Amino acid sequence: MEETSHEALWQHVRPERVVWAVAEHEGKRSICPLGWKMRTSGSPPMMAISVAPTRYTHELIVASGAFVLAWPGRGLAEATLFCGTRSGRDTDKFAHTGLTPLPARHIQAPLIKECVANLECRVATQMTSGDHTIFAGEILATWIADQPGQILCTIDHAEGYEFLLEKGGYRFGVVKA
Ligand SMILES: Cc1cc2nc3c(=O)[nH]c(=O)nc-3n(C[C@H](O)[C@H](O)[C@H](O)COP(=O)(O)O)c2cc1C
């Protein structure tokens, strides 16, 4: 066992599934790719996400009290990079990516048609965690694509993953079928 820096360590604990937080308030919306998320309760079903206060999506979640989580599949690596490196403050991410918003059942934020799965969350509680905010949301509805497919991951150089795209410090792939 050798002590290492925490940055170096994360290279060894991938893959990490990517999920998009989608939020909307008063007609403004954004898509924020996230690596940091987890299930936190079975009854009621809940998920938590960690979002930096600098993200426009953070502002929209606080204002609306809700968010959609949408899991991108293998065809959405470029869209993930685009949405994850620009802010919805000055970019219409739906227009640029051609992604299709679908009405959610309980909240304003849209589902995304091209994603493998979508779920609707209402913020139940939030807390500051260093330079991020953890939003824990109660899951109100869950949706799955007709042909779900694999979920996009950030990967390292280990075997077992199908490499898809490397750009801007991110390396994307899916688990080999
Ligand atoms: C693969 C990937 C994972 C990311 N994970 C997170 C995360 O867990 N939390 C976070 O706050 N930002 C994360 N980001 C950065 C945001 O997606 C990025 O800052 C985005 O442009 C914010 O958009 P917004 O300003 O429209 O909300 C990630 C980006 C990528 C590409």
The ligand as an ORCA input file, in Angstrom:
! r2SCAN-3c Opt
* xyz 0 1
  C     -18.339     14.070    -17.030
  C     -18.630     15.313    -16.236
  C     -18.930     15.221    -14.883
  C     -19.234     16.368    -14.127
  N     -19.578     16.236    -12.804
  C     -19.991     17.332    -12.098
  C     -20.493     17.191    -10.763
  O     -20.613     16.079    -10.215
  N     -20.887     18.322    -10.109
  C     -20.825     19.576    -10.681
  O     -21.206     20.570    -10.034
  N     -20.339     19.731    -11.947
  C     -19.947     18.641    -12.671
  N     -19.503     18.781    -13.965
  C     -19.382     20.140    -14.538
  C     -20.717     20.719    -15.052
  O     -21.421     19.779    -15.844
  C     -20.407     21.975    -15.911
  O     -19.815     22.960    -15.095
  C     -21.593     22.533    -16.655
  O     -21.099     23.327    -17.714
  C     -22.542     23.360    -15.793
  O     -23.545     23.882    -16.617
  P     -24.581     25.000    -16.099
  O     -23.764     26.230    -15.724
  O     -25.470     25.247    -17.285
  O     -25.296     24.431    -14.938
  C     -19.194     17.658    -14.747
  C     -18.884     17.764    -16.124
  C     -18.616     16.602    -16.858
  C     -18.308     16.741    -18.333
*
